[in-house]
């Protein structure tokens, strides 16, 4: 049974930082591209960052230089370090795993950036 469990969200002031984690199980983590998506109220779910099994990272332009995606193939966990957060970063953040057997989603974690 595939499981993706996000954690690390919360309320942070503008300019602050958060680190999201996504613990994965039920599939061969090291062979999957892992990604973080976000969805703000009334908006579509958009890709924030992805990291292929080969180590290639990609970022949305709005977070380039502020967010960093990383993975630990021993702990089967993917991380999203978010620095210099802005109110526009407020959203539910979802973990995604993409591989030969399909695409899997976590339930999401809320990130709110507000003073």
C-alpha positions as CSV (number, residue, x, y, z in Angstrom):
1,X,0.0,0.0,0.0
2,X,1.5,3.3,-1.1
3,X,1.6,6.0,1.5
4,X,2.9,9.6,1.3
5,X,2.7,11.5,4.6
6,X,3.5,15.2,4.6
7,X,4.5,17.1,7.7
8,X,6.1,20.4,8.6
9,X,3.5,22.9,7.6
10,X,2.3,25.7,9.8
11,X,2.0,29.4,10.2
12,X,5.0,31.6,9.5
13,X,5.7,35.3,9.1
14,X,6.8,36.8,5.8
15,X,10.5,36.3,5.4
16,X,10.5,33.2,7.5
17,X,11.3,29.6,6.7
18,X,9.7,26.2,6.9
19,X,10.9,22.7,6.0
20,X,8.4,20.2,4.7
21,X,8.9,16.5,4.8
22,X,7.2,13.7,3.0
23,X,7.7,10.1,4.3
24,X,7.0,7.5,1.6
25,X,6.3,3.8,1.8
26,X,4.8,1.0,-0.3
27,X,6.9,1.5,-3.5
28,X,10.6,1.7,-4.6
29,X,11.2,5.2,-3.6
30,X,14.6,5.5,-5.3
31,X,13.1,4.8,-8.7
32,X,10.5,7.5,-8.5
33,X,10.5,11.2,-9.3
34,X,9.3,13.1,-6.3
35,X,7.6,16.4,-6.4
36,X,6.0,19.1,-4.3
37,X,2.8,20.8,-5.5
38,X,0.7,23.4,-4.0
39,X,-2.9,24.6,-4.2
40,X,-4.2,27.9,-3.0
41,X,-8.0,28.4,-2.4
42,X,-9.8,28.8,-5.7
43,X,-6.7,28.0,-7.7
44,X,-5.4,24.9,-9.5
45,X,-2.8,22.6,-8.1
46,X,0.6,23.7,-9.5
47,X,4.1,22.1,-9.4
48,X,6.5,23.8,-7.0
49,X,9.5,21.6,-7.3
50,X,10.5,18.1,-8.5
51,X,13.5,15.9,-8.1
52,X,14.1,12.9,-10.4
53,X,15.5,9.6,-9.3
54,X,18.7,10.7,-11.1
55,X,19.0,13.8,-9.0
56,X,17.8,16.4,-11.5
57,X,15.8,19.2,-9.8
58,X,13.3,21.6,-11.3
59,X,11.5,24.6,-9.8
60,X,8.7,26.9,-10.5
61,X,9.9,30.3,-11.4
62,X,8.1,31.9,-8.4
63,X,10.1,29.8,-5.9
64,X,13.5,29.6,-7.7
65,X,16.3,30.6,-5.4
66,X,14.1,30.4,-2.3
67,X,13.0,26.8,-2.2
68,X,15.2,23.7,-2.3
69,X,14.0,20.1,-2.8
70,X,16.1,17.2,-1.6
71,X,15.6,13.5,-1.0
72,X,17.0,10.8,1.3
73,X,16.8,7.4,-0.5
74,X,17.6,5.6,2.7
75,X,14.9,7.2,4.8
76,X,12.5,7.3,1.8
77,X,11.8,10.9,2.5
78,X,11.6,14.0,0.3
79,X,12.1,17.5,1.7
80,X,11.2,21.0,0.7
81,X,13.2,23.7,2.4
82,X,11.3,27.0,2.0
83,X,13.1,30.3,2.8
84,X,12.1,33.9,2.5
85,X,8.4,32.9,2.5
86,X,5.9,35.3,1.1
87,X,2.1,35.6,1.6
88,X,1.6,34.3,-2.0
89,X,3.2,31.0,-0.9
90,X,0.2,30.3,1.3
91,X,-1.4,27.0,0.1
92,X,-1.8,23.4,0.8
93,X,1.4,21.6,-0.2
94,X,1.1,18.1,-1.6
95,X,3.8,15.5,-2.0
96,X,3.8,13.5,-5.3
97,X,5.5,10.3,-6.4
98,X,5.7,9.7,-10.2
99,X,7.0,6.4,-11.6
100,X,6.4,3.4,-13.8
101,X,3.4,2.3,-11.8
102,X,1.7,5.6,-11.7
103,X,1.3,8.8,-9.7
104,X,0.6,8.9,-6.0
105,X,-0.4,11.8,-3.8
106,X,-0.2,12.6,-0.1
107,X,-3.1,14.4,1.7
108,X,-1.3,17.7,2.0
109,X,0.0,20.0,4.7
110,X,-1.1,23.6,5.1
111,X,1.4,26.5,4.9
112,X,0.2,29.9,5.8
113,X,2.4,32.9,5.5
114,X,1.0,35.9,7.3
115,X,2.0,38.6,9.8
